[in-house]
């Protein structure tokens, strides 16, 4: 392993927990309206959506729920 690779690995080892902390903080501060917008949804936009877009939105919602559960378990 080269010295540059070792520095790269060390930088990510240090950055990882901080990035996780930032992600957790942002998830905790999310309100319903912003979360819906980030997931590509809207309460009343009147536009039709393809089945694929709906499926992707539901998968993203599932991921957010899983992330919120992992945040709650840490606190």
PDB file of N, CA, C, O and CB in Angstrom:
ATOM      1  N   UNK A   1       0.853  -1.175   0.000  1.00  0.00           N
ATOM      2  CA  UNK A   1       0.000   0.000   0.000  1.00  0.00           C
ATOM      3  C   UNK A   1       0.901   1.241   0.000  1.00  0.00           C
ATOM      4  O   UNK A   1       1.871   1.324   0.753  1.00  0.00           O
ATOM      5  CB  UNK A   1      -0.972  -0.003   1.234  1.00  0.00           C
ATOM      6  N   UNK A   2       0.563   2.179  -0.843  1.00  0.00           N
ATOM      7  CA  UNK A   2       1.369   3.399  -0.934  1.00  0.00           C
ATOM      8  C   UNK A   2       1.044   4.348   0.217  1.00  0.00           C
ATOM      9  O   UNK A   2       0.030   4.205   0.901  1.00  0.00           O
ATOM     10  CB  UNK A   2       1.134   4.103  -2.284  1.00  0.00           C
ATOM     11  N   UNK A   3       1.928   5.312   0.408  1.00  0.00           N
ATOM     12  CA  UNK A   3       1.712   6.310   1.451  1.00  0.00           C
ATOM     13  C   UNK A   3       0.447   7.128   1.181  1.00  0.00           C
ATOM     14  O   UNK A   3      -0.297   7.458   2.105  1.00  0.00           O
ATOM     15  CB  UNK A   3       2.928   7.236   1.557  1.00  0.00           C
ATOM     16  N   UNK A   4       0.216   7.447  -0.082  1.00  0.00           N
ATOM     17  CA  UNK A   4      -0.978   8.213  -0.441  1.00  0.00           C
ATOM     18  C   UNK A   4      -2.248   7.422  -0.127  1.00  0.00           C
ATOM     19  O   UNK A   4      -3.227   7.986   0.362  1.00  0.00           O
ATOM     20  CB  UNK A   4      -0.945   8.592  -1.933  1.00  0.00           C
ATOM     21  N   UNK A   5      -2.233   6.120  -0.405  1.00  0.00           N
ATOM     22  CA  UNK A   5      -3.394   5.281  -0.088  1.00  0.00           C
ATOM     23  C   UNK A   5      -3.628   5.231   1.420  1.00  0.00           C
ATOM     24  O   UNK A   5      -4.769   5.270   1.880  1.00  0.00           O
ATOM     25  CB  UNK A   5      -3.200   3.855  -0.643  1.00  0.00           C
ATOM     26  N   UNK A   6      -2.548   5.144   2.181  1.00  0.00           N
ATOM     27  CA  UNK A   6      -2.682   5.125   3.639  1.00  0.00           C
ATOM     28  C   UNK A   6      -3.291   6.425   4.154  1.00  0.00           C
ATOM     29  O   UNK A   6      -4.146   6.409   5.039  1.00  0.00           O
ATOM     30  CB  UNK A   6      -1.319   4.887   4.297  1.00  0.00           C
ATOM     31  N   UNK A   7      -2.840   7.567   3.589  1.00  0.00           N
ATOM     32  CA  UNK A   7      -3.400   8.863   4.000  1.00  0.00           C
ATOM     33  C   UNK A   7      -4.873   8.956   3.625  1.00  0.00           C
ATOM     34  O   UNK A   7      -5.681   9.475   4.396  1.00  0.00           O
ATOM     35  CB  UNK A   7      -2.616  10.024   3.352  1.00  0.00           C
ATOM     36  N   UNK A   8      -5.225   8.455   2.443  1.00  0.00           N
ATOM     37  CA  UNK A   8      -6.611   8.471   1.969  1.00  0.00           C
ATOM     38  C   UNK A   8      -7.509   7.666   2.927  1.00  0.00           C
ATOM     39  O   UNK A   8      -8.580   8.123   3.326  1.00  0.00           O
ATOM     40  CB  UNK A   8      -6.700   7.893   0.524  1.00  0.00           C
ATOM     41  N   UNK A   9      -7.051   6.477   3.277  1.00  0.00           N
ATOM     42  CA  UNK A   9      -7.811   5.612   4.188  1.00  0.00           C
ATOM     43  C   UNK A   9      -7.963   6.282   5.548  1.00  0.00           C
ATOM     44  O   UNK A   9      -9.046   6.260   6.133  1.00  0.00           O
ATOM     45  CB  UNK A   9      -7.117   4.237   4.344  1.00  0.00           C
ATOM     46  N   UNK A  10      -6.892   6.875   6.051  1.00  0.00           N
ATOM     47  CA  UNK A  10      -6.941   7.545   7.347  1.00  0.00           C
ATOM     48  C   UNK A  10      -7.904   8.733   7.327  1.00  0.00           C
ATOM     49  O   UNK A  10      -8.648   8.963   8.280  1.00  0.00           O
ATOM     50  CB  UNK A  10      -5.542   8.010   7.752  1.00  0.00           C
ATOM     51  N   UNK A  11      -7.875   9.485   6.219  1.00  0.00           N
ATOM     52  CA  UNK A  11      -8.784  10.637   6.104  1.00  0.00           C
ATOM     53  C   UNK A  11     -10.233  10.184   6.155  1.00  0.00           C
ATOM     54  O   UNK A  11     -11.048  10.813   6.830  1.00  0.00           O
ATOM     55  CB  UNK A  11      -8.520  11.414   4.799  1.00  0.00           C
ATOM     56  N   UNK A  12     -10.573   9.107   5.456  1.00  0.00           N
ATOM     57  CA  UNK A  12     -11.949   8.615   5.479  1.00  0.00           C
ATOM     58  C   UNK A  12     -12.316   7.998   6.820  1.00  0.00           C
ATOM     59  O   UNK A  12     -13.470   8.067   7.245  1.00  0.00           O
ATOM     60  CB  UNK A  12     -12.156   7.600   4.377  1.00  0.00           C
ATOM     61  N   UNK A  13     -11.336   7.394   7.487  1.00  0.00           N
ATOM     62  CA  UNK A  13     -11.600   6.833   8.816  1.00  0.00           C
ATOM     63  C   UNK A  13     -11.974   7.949   9.786  1.00  0.00           C
ATOM     64  O   UNK A  13     -12.854   7.779  10.630  1.00  0.00           O
ATOM     65  CB  UNK A  13     -10.365   6.052   9.340  1.00  0.00           C
ATOM     66  N   UNK A  14     -11.312   9.070   9.663  1.00  0.00           N
ATOM     67  CA  UNK A  14     -11.608  10.219  10.519  1.00  0.00           C
ATOM     68  C   UNK A  14     -12.912  10.889  10.097  1.00  0.00           C
ATOM     69  O   UNK A  14     -13.713  11.273  10.949  1.00  0.00           O
ATOM     70  CB  UNK A  14     -10.454  11.233  10.475  1.00  0.00           C
ATOM     71  N   UNK A  15     -13.132  11.032   8.800  1.00  0.00           N
ATOM     72  CA  UNK A  15     -14.308  11.748   8.299  1.00  0.00           C
ATOM     73  C   UNK A  15     -15.598  10.953   8.489  1.00  0.00           C
ATOM     74  O   UNK A  15     -16.665  11.545   8.647  1.00  0.00           O
ATOM     75  CB  UNK A  15     -14.125  12.078   6.828  1.00  0.00           C
ATOM     76  N   UNK A  16     -15.519   9.641   8.476  1.00  0.00           N
ATOM     77  CA  UNK A  16     -16.709   8.796   8.539  1.00  0.00           C
ATOM     78  C   UNK A  16     -17.642   9.124   9.696  1.00  0.00           C
ATOM     79  O   UNK A  16     -18.823   9.384   9.466  1.00  0.00           O
ATOM     80  CB  UNK A  16     -16.299   7.369   8.636  1.00  0.00           C
ATOM     81  N   UNK A  17     -17.151   9.121  10.931  1.00  0.00           N
ATOM     82  CA  UNK A  17     -18.043   9.421  12.060  1.00  0.00           C
ATOM     83  C   UNK A  17     -18.637  10.830  11.996  1.00  0.00           C
ATOM     84  O   UNK A  17     -19.788  11.038  12.381  1.00  0.00           O
ATOM     85  CB  UNK A  17     -17.290   9.255  13.364  1.00  0.00           C
ATOM     86  N   UNK A  18     -17.857  11.790  11.513  1.00  0.00           N
ATOM     87  CA  UNK A  18     -18.372  13.159  11.415  1.00  0.00           C
ATOM     88  C   UNK A  18     -19.470  13.246  10.365  1.00  0.00           C
ATOM     89  O   UNK A  18     -20.488  13.902  10.588  1.00  0.00           O
ATOM     90  CB  UNK A  18     -17.239  14.143  11.078  1.00  0.00           C
ATOM     91  N   UNK A  19     -19.278  12.597   9.231  1.00  0.00           N
ATOM     92  CA  UNK A  19     -20.313  12.585   8.195  1.00  0.00           C
ATOM     93  C   UNK A  19     -21.577  11.889   8.691  1.00  0.00           C
ATOM     94  O   UNK A  19     -22.690  12.316   8.383  1.00  0.00           O
ATOM     95  CB  UNK A  19     -19.794  11.891   6.927  1.00  0.00           C
ATOM     96  N   UNK A  20     -21.403  10.830   9.452  1.00  0.00           N
ATOM     97  CA  UNK A  20     -22.553  10.129  10.031  1.00  0.00           C
ATOM     98  C   UNK A  20     -23.294  11.032  11.017  1.00  0.00           C
ATOM     99  O   UNK A  20     -24.525  11.052  11.044  1.00  0.00           O
ATOM    100  CB  UNK A  20     -22.098   8.832  10.734  1.00  0.00           C
ATOM    101  N   UNK A  21     -22.542  11.776  11.826  1.00  0.00           N
ATOM    102  CA  UNK A  21     -23.161  12.703  12.785  1.00  0.00           C
ATOM    103  C   UNK A  21     -23.963  13.778  12.063  1.00  0.00           C
ATOM    104  O   UNK A  21     -25.073  14.110  12.479  1.00  0.00           O
ATOM    105  CB  UNK A  21     -22.088  13.356  13.674  1.00  0.00           C
ATOM    106  N   UNK A  22     -23.404  14.325  10.980  1.00  0.00           N
ATOM    107  CA  UNK A  22     -24.102  15.350  10.199  1.00  0.00           C
ATOM    108  C   UNK A  22     -25.373  14.781   9.594  1.00  0.00           C
ATOM    109  O   UNK A  22     -26.423  15.421   9.644  1.00  0.00           O
ATOM    110  CB  UNK A  22     -23.190  15.907   9.092  1.00  0.00           C
ATOM    111  N   UNK A  23     -25.292  13.578   9.019  1.00  0.00           N
ATOM    112  CA  UNK A  23     -26.471  12.937   8.439  1.00  0.00           C
ATOM    113  C   UNK A  23     -27.558  12.745   9.493  1.00  0.00           C
ATOM    114  O   UNK A  23     -28.725  13.053   9.251  1.00  0.00           O
ATOM    115  CB  UNK A  23     -26.095  11.586   7.814  1.00  0.00           C
ATOM    116  N   UNK A  24     -27.169  12.233  10.669  1.00  0.00           N
ATOM    117  CA  UNK A  24     -28.136  11.996  11.733  1.00  0.00           C
ATOM    118  C   UNK A  24     -28.802  13.296  12.187  1.00  0.00           C
ATOM    119  O   UNK A  24     -30.009  13.337  12.423  1.00  0.00           O
ATOM    120  CB  UNK A  24     -27.456  11.314  12.918  1.00  0.00           C
ATOM    121  N   UNK A  25     -28.000  14.356  12.307  1.00  0.00           N
ATOM    122  CA  UNK A  25     -28.533  15.659  12.703  1.00  0.00           C
ATOM    123  C   UNK A  25     -29.528  16.188  11.675  1.00  0.00           C
ATOM    124  O   UNK A  25     -30.577  16.721  12.036  1.00  0.00           O
ATOM    125  CB  UNK A  25     -27.395  16.662  12.893  1.00  0.00           C
ATOM    126  N   UNK A  26     -29.196  16.040  10.399  1.00  0.00           N
ATOM    127  CA  UNK A  26     -30.100  16.505   9.344  1.00  0.00           C
ATOM    128  C   UNK A  26     -31.389  15.692   9.328  1.00  0.00           C
ATOM    129  O   UNK A  26     -32.462  16.252   9.099  1.00  0.00           O
ATOM    130  CB  UNK A  26     -29.412  16.425   7.976  1.00  0.00           C
ATOM    131  N   UNK A  27     -31.308  14.391   9.564  1.00  0.00           N
ATOM    132  CA  UNK A  27     -32.517  13.567   9.606  1.00  0.00           C
ATOM    133  C   UNK A  27     -33.410  13.966  10.776  1.00  0.00           C
ATOM    134  O   UNK A  27     -34.632  14.015  10.642  1.00  0.00           O
ATOM    135  CB  UNK A  27     -32.151  12.081   9.707  1.00  0.00           C
ATOM    136  N   UNK A  28     -32.794  14.251  11.926  1.00  0.00           N
ATOM    137  CA  UNK A  28     -33.588  14.653  13.093  1.00  0.00           C
ATOM    138  C   UNK A  28     -34.296  15.981  12.875  1.00  0.00           C
ATOM    139  O   UNK A  28     -35.394  16.191  13.391  1.00  0.00           O
ATOM    140  CB  UNK A  28     -32.703  14.745  14.322  1.00  0.00           C
ATOM    141  N   UNK A  29     -33.676  16.885  12.110  1.00  0.00           N
ATOM    142  CA  UNK A  29     -34.252  18.211  11.938  1.00  0.00           C
ATOM    143  C   UNK A  29     -35.244  18.297  10.781  1.00  0.00           C
ATOM    144  O   UNK A  29     -35.814  19.362  10.542  1.00  0.00           O
ATOM    145  CB  UNK A  29     -33.156  19.206  11.728  1.00  0.00           C
ATOM    146  N   UNK A  30     -35.458  17.219  10.074  1.00  0.00           N
ATOM    147  CA  UNK A  30     -36.355  17.216   8.925  1.00  0.00           C
ATOM    148  C   UNK A  30     -37.813  17.324   9.377  1.00  0.00           C
ATOM    149  O   UNK A  30     -38.249  16.569  10.246  1.00  0.00           O
ATOM    150  CB  UNK A  30     -36.148  15.944   8.087  1.00  0.00           C
ATOM    151  N   UNK A  31     -38.560  18.250   8.798  1.00  0.00           N
ATOM    152  CA  UNK A  31     -39.989  18.296   9.084  1.00  0.00           C
ATOM    153  C   UNK A  31     -40.741  17.584   7.947  1.00  0.00           C
ATOM    154  O   UNK A  31     -40.156  17.271   6.909  1.00  0.00           O
ATOM    155  CB  UNK A  31     -40.483  19.778   9.248  1.00  0.00           C
ATOM    156  N   UNK A  32     -42.015  17.338   8.151  1.00  0.00           N
ATOM    157  CA  UNK A  32     -42.794  16.546   7.197  1.00  0.00           C
ATOM    158  C   UNK A  32     -42.807  17.146   5.793  1.00  0.00           C
ATOM    159  O   UNK A  32     -42.609  16.431   4.812  1.00  0.00           O
ATOM    160  CB  UNK A  32     -44.211  16.400   7.692  1.00  0.00           C
ATOM    161  N   UNK A  33     -43.036  18.442   5.693  1.00  0.00           N
ATOM    162  CA  UNK A  33     -43.132  19.077   4.372  1.00  0.00           C
ATOM    163  C   UNK A  33     -41.814  18.973   3.610  1.00  0.00           C
ATOM    164  O   UNK A  33     -41.801  18.659   2.420  1.00  0.00           O
ATOM    165  CB  UNK A  33     -43.538  20.550   4.515  1.00  0.00           C
ATOM    166  N   UNK A  34     -40.703  19.239   4.302  1.00  0.00           N
ATOM    167  CA  UNK A  34     -39.401  19.128   3.654  1.00  0.00           C
ATOM    168  C   UNK A  34     -39.090  17.690   3.271  1.00  0.00           C
ATOM    169  O   UNK A  34     -38.544  17.434   2.198  1.00  0.00           O
ATOM    170  CB  UNK A  34     -38.310  19.669   4.565  1.00  0.00           C
ATOM    171  N   UNK A  35     -39.434  16.755   4.140  1.00  0.00           N
ATOM    172  CA  UNK A  35     -39.170  15.349   3.848  1.00  0.00           C
ATOM    173  C   UNK A  35     -39.935  14.903   2.612  1.00  0.00           C
ATOM    174  O   UNK A  35     -39.389  14.209   1.754  1.00  0.00           O
ATOM    175  CB  UNK A  35     -39.543  14.472   5.047  1.00  0.00           C
ATOM    176  N   UNK A  36     -41.193  15.299   2.523  1.00  0.00           N
ATOM    177  CA  UNK A  36     -41.997  14.930   1.355  1.00  0.00           C
ATOM    178  C   UNK A  36     -41.385  15.518   0.088  1.00  0.00           C
ATOM    179  O   UNK A  36     -41.314  14.845  -0.941  1.00  0.00           O
ATOM    180  CB  UNK A  36     -43.456  15.412   1.520  1.00  0.00           C
ATOM    181  N   UNK A  37     -40.947  16.761   0.162  1.00  0.00           N
ATOM    182  CA  UNK A  37     -40.310  17.389  -0.990  1.00  0.00           C
ATOM    183  C   UNK A  37     -39.025  16.697  -1.390  1.00  0.00           C
ATOM    184  O   UNK A  37     -38.770  16.497  -2.578  1.00  0.00           O
ATOM    185  CB  UNK A  37     -40.032  18.835  -0.699  1.00  0.00           C
ATOM    186  N   UNK A  38     -38.206  16.325  -0.405  1.00  0.00           N
ATOM    187  CA  UNK A  38     -36.956  15.633  -0.695  1.00  0.00           C
ATOM    188  C   UNK A  38     -37.193  14.263  -1.309  1.00  0.00           C
ATOM    189  O   UNK A  38     -36.379  13.773  -2.091  1.00  0.00           O
ATOM    190  CB  UNK A  38     -36.133  15.493   0.565  1.00  0.00           C
ATOM    191  N   UNK A  39     -38.301  13.658  -0.952  1.00  0.00           N
ATOM    192  CA  UNK A  39     -38.630  12.344  -1.503  1.00  0.00           C
ATOM    193  C   UNK A  39     -39.299  12.447  -2.867  1.00  0.00           C
ATOM    194  O   UNK A  39     -39.674  11.434  -3.457  1.00  0.00           O
ATOM    195  CB  UNK A  39     -39.534  11.588  -0.546  1.00  0.00           C
ATOM    196  N   UNK A  40     -39.446  13.655  -3.362  1.00  0.00           N
ATOM    197  CA  UNK A  40     -40.040  13.830  -4.682  1.00  0.00           C
ATOM    198  C   UNK A  40     -41.547  13.851  -4.662  1.00  0.00           C
ATOM    199  O   UNK A  40     -42.187  13.763  -5.710  1.00  0.00           O
ATOM    200  CB  UNK A  40     -39.580  12.751  -5.588  1.00  0.00           C
ATOM    201  N   UNK A  41     -42.115  13.966  -3.494  1.00  0.00           N
ATOM    202  CA  UNK A  41     -43.564  13.971  -3.380  1.00  0.00           C
ATOM    203  C   UNK A  41     -44.109  15.371  -3.218  1.00  0.00           C
ATOM    204  O   UNK A  41     -43.364  16.339  -3.064  1.00  0.00           O
ATOM    205  CB  UNK A  41     -44.000  13.116  -2.223  1.00  0.00           C
ATOM    206  N   UNK A  42     -45.394  15.454  -3.256  1.00  0.00           N
ATOM    207  CA  UNK A  42     -46.066  16.720  -3.038  1.00  0.00           C
ATOM    208  C   UNK A  42     -47.455  16.409  -2.509  1.00  0.00           C
ATOM    209  O   UNK A  42     -48.038  15.375  -2.837  1.00  0.00           O
ATOM    210  CB  UNK A  42     -46.126  17.577  -4.345  1.00  0.00           C
ATOM    211  N   UNK A  43     -47.964  17.279  -1.718  1.00  0.00           N
ATOM    212  CA  UNK A  43     -49.297  17.037  -1.166  1.00  0.00           C
ATOM    213  C   UNK A  43     -50.396  17.270  -2.196  1.00  0.00           C
ATOM    214  O   UNK A  43     -51.448  16.632  -2.139  1.00  0.00           O
ATOM    215  CB  UNK A  43     -49.529  17.928   0.041  1.00  0.00           C
ATOM    216  N   UNK A  44     -50.157  18.179  -3.136  1.00  0.00           N
ATOM    217  CA  UNK A  44     -51.218  18.441  -4.122  1.00  0.00           C
ATOM    218  C   UNK A  44     -50.655  19.122  -5.371  1.00  0.00           C
ATOM    219  O   UNK A  44     -50.951  20.289  -5.626  1.00  0.00           O
ATOM    220  CB  UNK A  44     -52.325  19.317  -3.501  1.00  0.00           C
ATOM    221  N   UNK A  45     -49.858  18.411  -6.135  1.00  0.00           N
ATOM    222  CA  UNK A  45     -49.310  19.038  -7.322  1.00  0.00           C
ATOM    223  C   UNK A  45     -50.142  18.736  -8.578  1.00  0.00           C
ATOM    224  O   UNK A  45     -49.928  19.362  -9.617  1.00  0.00           O
ATOM    225  CB  UNK A  45     -47.880  18.582  -7.524  1.00  0.00           C
ATOM    226  N   UNK A  46     -51.069  17.805  -8.501  1.00  0.00           N
ATOM    227  CA  UNK A  46     -51.964  17.526  -9.611  1.00  0.00           C
ATOM    228  C   UNK A  46     -51.322  16.854 -10.814  1.00  0.00           C
ATOM    229  O   UNK A  46     -51.987  16.666 -11.833  1.00  0.00           O
ATOM    230  CB  UNK A  46     -52.580  18.774 -10.045  1.00  0.00           C
ATOM    231  N   UNK A  47     -50.050  16.488 -10.728  1.00  0.00           N
ATOM    232  CA  UNK A  47     -49.378  15.849 -11.847  1.00  0.00           C
ATOM    233  C   UNK A  47     -49.483  14.336 -11.729  1.00  0.00           C
ATOM    234  O   UNK A  47     -49.456  13.770 -10.636  1.00  0.00           O
ATOM    235  CB  UNK A  47     -47.910  16.283 -11.914  1.00  0.00           C
ATOM    236  N   UNK A  48     -49.603  13.699 -12.893  1.00  0.00           N
ATOM    237  CA  UNK A  48     -49.585  12.248 -12.896  1.00  0.00           C
ATOM    238  C   UNK A  48     -48.146  11.774 -12.779  1.00  0.00           C
ATOM    239  O   UNK A  48     -47.221  12.445 -13.237  1.00  0.00           O
ATOM    240  CB  UNK A  48     -50.253  11.685 -14.173  1.00  0.00           C
ATOM    241  N   UNK A  49     -47.967  10.627 -12.169  1.00  0.00           N
ATOM    242  CA  UNK A  49     -46.637  10.092 -11.956  1.00  0.00           C
ATOM    243  C   UNK A  49     -46.590   8.664 -12.486  1.00  0.00           C
ATOM    244  O   UNK A  49     -47.554   7.909 -12.358  1.00  0.00           O
ATOM    245  CB  UNK A  49     -46.250  10.143 -10.458  1.00  0.00           C
ATOM    246  N   UNK A  50     -45.466   8.307 -13.079  1.00  0.00           N
ATOM    247  CA  UNK A  50     -45.319   6.951 -13.598  1.00  0.00           C
ATOM    248  C   UNK A  50     -45.188   5.955 -12.457  1.00  0.00           C
ATOM    249  O   UNK A  50     -44.838   6.317 -11.334  1.00  0.00           O
ATOM    250  CB  UNK A  50     -44.104   6.856 -14.528  1.00  0.00           C
ATOM    251  N   UNK A  51     -45.472   4.705 -12.760  1.00  0.00           N
ATOM    252  CA  UNK A  51     -45.338   3.649 -11.756  1.00  0.00           C
ATOM    253  C   UNK A  51     -43.913   3.537 -11.239  1.00  0.00           C
ATOM    254  O   UNK A  51     -43.694   3.281 -10.055  1.00  0.00           O
ATOM    255  CB  UNK A  51     -45.781   2.316 -12.333  1.00  0.00           C
ATOM    256  N   UNK A  52     -42.941   3.729 -12.133  1.00  0.00           N
ATOM    257  CA  UNK A  52     -41.541   3.647 -11.723  1.00  0.00           C
ATOM    258  C   UNK A  52     -41.209   4.757 -10.721  1.00  0.00           C
ATOM    259  O   UNK A  52     -40.533   4.510  -9.722  1.00  0.00           O
ATOM    260  CB  UNK A  52     -40.611   3.738 -12.953  1.00  0.00           C
ATOM    261  N   UNK A  53     -41.680   5.970 -10.986  1.00  0.00           N
ATOM    262  CA  UNK A  53     -41.416   7.087 -10.075  1.00  0.00           C
ATOM    263  C   UNK A  53     -42.062   6.836  -8.714  1.00  0.00           C
ATOM    264  O   UNK A  53     -41.473   7.146  -7.679  1.00  0.00           O
ATOM    265  CB  UNK A  53     -41.937   8.408 -10.675  1.00  0.00           C
ATOM    266  N   UNK A  54     -43.259   6.281  -8.717  1.00  0.00           N
ATOM    267  CA  UNK A  54     -43.936   5.965  -7.452  1.00  0.00           C
ATOM    268  C   UNK A  54     -43.148   4.905  -6.693  1.00  0.00           C
ATOM    269  O   UNK A  54     -42.946   5.023  -5.484  1.00  0.00           O
ATOM    270  CB  UNK A  54     -45.387   5.479  -7.706  1.00  0.00           C
ATOM    271  N   UNK A  55     -42.703   3.868  -7.405  1.00  0.00           N
ATOM    272  CA  UNK A  55     -41.917   2.801  -6.778  1.00  0.00           C
ATOM    273  C   UNK A  55     -40.631   3.372  -6.168  1.00  0.00           C
ATOM    274  O   UNK A  55     -40.275   3.047  -5.035  1.00  0.00           O
ATOM    275  CB  UNK A  55     -41.578   1.696  -7.814  1.00  0.00           C
ATOM    276  N   UNK A  56     -39.944   4.221  -6.928  1.00  0.00           N
ATOM    277  CA  UNK A  56     -38.704   4.822  -6.430  1.00  0.00           C
ATOM    278  C   UNK A  56     -38.962   5.693  -5.199  1.00  0.00           C
ATOM    279  O   UNK A  56     -38.170   5.692  -4.256  1.00  0.00           O
ATOM    280  CB  UNK A  56     -38.038   5.656  -7.531  1.00  0.00           C
ATOM    281  N   UNK A  57     -40.057   6.424  -5.211  1.00  0.00           N
ATOM    282  CA  UNK A  57     -40.394   7.257  -4.052  1.00  0.00           C
ATOM    283  C   UNK A  57     -40.641   6.386  -2.821  1.00  0.00           C
ATOM    284  O   UNK A  57     -40.203   6.734  -1.724  1.00  0.00           O
ATOM    285  CB  UNK A  57     -41.637   8.125  -4.349  1.00  0.00           C
ATOM    286  N   UNK A  58     -41.328   5.270  -2.986  1.00  0.00           N
ATOM    287  CA  UNK A  58     -41.588   4.374  -1.858  1.00  0.00           C
ATOM    288  C   UNK A  58     -40.298   3.744  -1.350  1.00  0.00           C
ATOM    289  O   UNK A  58     -40.129   3.572  -0.143  1.00  0.00           O
ATOM    290  CB  UNK A  58     -42.581   3.282  -2.260  1.00  0.00           C
ATOM    291  N   UNK A  59     -39.393   3.399  -2.252  1.00  0.00           N
ATOM    292  CA  UNK A  59     -38.107   2.841  -1.830  1.00  0.00           C
ATOM    293  C   UNK A  59     -37.300   3.872  -1.050  1.00  0.00           C
ATOM    294  O   UNK A  59     -36.631   3.535  -0.074  1.00  0.00           O
ATOM    295  CB  UNK A  59     -37.306   2.352  -3.047  1.00  0.00           C
ATOM    296  N   UNK A  60     -37.365   5.131  -1.484  1.00  0.00           N
ATOM    297  CA  UNK A  60     -36.667   6.195  -0.766  1.00  0.00           C
ATOM    298  C   UNK A  60     -37.294   6.394   0.609  1.00  0.00           C
ATOM    299  O   UNK A  60     -36.581   6.589   1.593  1.00  0.00           O
ATOM    300  CB  UNK A  60     -36.701   7.512  -1.570  1.00  0.00           C
ATOM    301  N   UNK A  61     -38.610   6.346   0.681  1.00  0.00           N
ATOM    302  CA  UNK A  61     -39.276   6.470   1.983  1.00  0.00           C
ATOM    303  C   UNK A  61     -38.820   5.363   2.927  1.00  0.00           C
ATOM    304  O   UNK A  61     -38.555   5.604   4.104  1.00  0.00           O
ATOM    305  CB  UNK A  61     -40.809   6.428   1.816  1.00  0.00           C
ATOM    306  N   UNK A  62     -38.734   4.138   2.390  1.00  0.00           N
ATOM    307  CA  UNK A  62     -38.281   3.009   3.197  1.00  0.00           C
ATOM    308  C   UNK A  62     -36.869   3.258   3.713  1.00  0.00           C
ATOM    309  O   UNK A  62     -36.576   2.976   4.874  1.00  0.00           O
ATOM    310  CB  UNK A  62     -38.331   1.704   2.381  1.00  0.00           C
ATOM    311  N   UNK A  63     -36.000   3.781   2.867  1.00  0.00           N
ATOM    312  CA  UNK A  63     -34.625   4.067   3.275  1.00  0.00           C
ATOM    313  C   UNK A  63     -34.598   5.132   4.370  1.00  0.00           C
ATOM    314  O   UNK A  63     -33.838   5.010   5.330  1.00  0.00           O
ATOM    315  CB  UNK A  63     -33.786   4.525   2.066  1.00  0.00           C
ATOM    316  N   UNK A  64     -35.413   6.167   4.237  1.00  0.00           N
ATOM    317  CA  UNK A  64     -35.468   7.214   5.261  1.00  0.00           C
ATOM    318  C   UNK A  64     -35.951   6.632   6.584  1.00  0.00           C
ATOM    319  O   UNK A  64     -35.409   6.960   7.639  1.00  0.00           O
ATOM    320  CB  UNK A  64     -36.394   8.370   4.814  1.00  0.00           C
ATOM    321  N   UNK A  65     -36.953   5.782   6.539  1.00  0.00           N
ATOM    322  CA  UNK A  65     -37.463   5.149   7.761  1.00  0.00           C
ATOM    323  C   UNK A  65     -36.373   4.319   8.416  1.00  0.00           C
ATOM    324  O   UNK A  65     -36.208   4.357   9.635  1.00  0.00           O
ATOM    325  CB  UNK A  65     -38.692   4.267   7.453  1.00  0.00           C
ATOM    326  N   UNK A  66     -35.620   3.558   7.602  1.00  0.00           N
ATOM    327  CA  UNK A  66     -34.526   2.755   8.152  1.00  0.00           C
ATOM    328  C   UNK A  66     -33.455   3.648   8.777  1.00  0.00           C
ATOM    329  O   UNK A  66     -32.932   3.328   9.844  1.00  0.00           O
ATOM    330  CB  UNK A  66     -33.906   1.872   7.056  1.00  0.00           C
ATOM    331  N   UNK A  67     -33.125   4.761   8.125  1.00  0.00           N
ATOM    332  CA  UNK A  67     -32.131   5.680   8.673  1.00  0.00           C
ATOM    333  C   UNK A  67     -32.615   6.301   9.985  1.00  0.00           C
ATOM    334  O   UNK A  67     -31.846   6.431  10.937  1.00  0.00           O
ATOM    335  CB  UNK A  67     -31.810   6.781   7.656  1.00  0.00           C
ATOM    336  N   UNK A  68     -33.885   6.679  10.026  1.00  0.00           N
ATOM    337  CA  UNK A  68     -34.432   7.258  11.257  1.00  0.00           C
ATOM    338  C   UNK A  68     -34.397   6.252  12.399  1.00  0.00           C
ATOM    339  O   UNK A  68     -34.098   6.612  13.537  1.00  0.00           O
ATOM    340  CB  UNK A  68     -35.868   7.743  11.029  1.00  0.00           C
ATOM    341  N   UNK A  69     -34.701   4.991  12.099  1.00  0.00           N
ATOM    342  CA  UNK A  69     -34.641   3.955  13.128  1.00  0.00           C
ATOM    343  C   UNK A  69     -33.215   3.786  13.647  1.00  0.00           C
ATOM    344  O   UNK A  69     -33.000   3.632  14.849  1.00  0.00           O
ATOM    345  CB  UNK A  69     -35.166   2.621  12.577  1.00  0.00           C
ATOM    346  N   UNK A  70     -32.240   3.816  12.731  1.00  0.00           N
ATOM    347  CA  UNK A  70     -30.846   3.655  13.175  1.00  0.00           C
ATOM    348  C   UNK A  70     -30.405   4.850  14.012  1.00  0.00           C
ATOM    349  O   UNK A  70     -29.619   4.690  14.945  1.00  0.00           O
ATOM    350  CB  UNK A  70     -29.905   3.483  11.962  1.00  0.00           C
ATOM    351  N   UNK A  71     -30.902   6.051  13.692  1.00  0.00           N
ATOM    352  CA  UNK A  71     -30.579   7.240  14.472  1.00  0.00           C
ATOM    353  C   UNK A  71     -31.195   7.116  15.858  1.00  0.00           C
ATOM    354  O   UNK A  71     -30.545   7.428  16.855  1.00  0.00           O
ATOM    355  CB  UNK A  71     -31.081   8.523  13.762  1.00  0.00           C
ATOM    356  N   UNK A  72     -32.432   6.666  15.928  1.00  0.00           N
ATOM    357  CA  UNK A  72     -33.115   6.533  17.215  1.00  0.00           C
ATOM    358  C   UNK A  72     -32.422   5.482  18.105  1.00  0.00           C
ATOM    359  O   UNK A  72     -32.365   5.638  19.324  1.00  0.00           O
ATOM    360  CB  UNK A  72     -34.598   6.152  16.992  1.00  0.00           C
ATOM    361  N   UNK A  73     -31.910   4.435  17.495  1.00  0.00           N
ATOM    362  CA  UNK A  73     -31.238   3.407  18.267  1.00  0.00           C
ATOM    363  C   UNK A  73     -29.924   3.909  18.860  1.00  0.00           C
ATOM    364  O   UNK A  73     -29.482   3.417  19.899  1.00  0.00           O
ATOM    365  CB  UNK A  73     -30.987   2.193  17.402  1.00  0.00           C
ATOM    366  N   UNK A  74     -29.301   4.884  18.204  1.00  0.00           N
ATOM    367  CA  UNK A  74     -28.034   5.423  18.691  1.00  0.00           C
ATOM    368  C   UNK A  74     -28.232   6.398  19.846  1.00  0.00           C
ATOM    369  O   UNK A  74     -27.321   6.623  20.643  1.00  0.00           O
ATOM    370  CB  UNK A  74     -27.292   6.111  17.562  1.00  0.00           C
ATOM    371  N   UNK A  75     -29.432   6.974  19.930  1.00  0.00           N
ATOM    372  CA  UNK A  75     -29.668   7.988  20.965  1.00  0.00           C
ATOM    373  C   UNK A  75     -30.374   7.402  22.152  1.00  0.00           C
ATOM    374  O   UNK A  75     -30.653   8.113  23.117  1.00  0.00           O
ATOM    375  CB  UNK A  75     -30.475   9.143  20.413  1.00  0.00           C
TER     376      UNK A  75
END
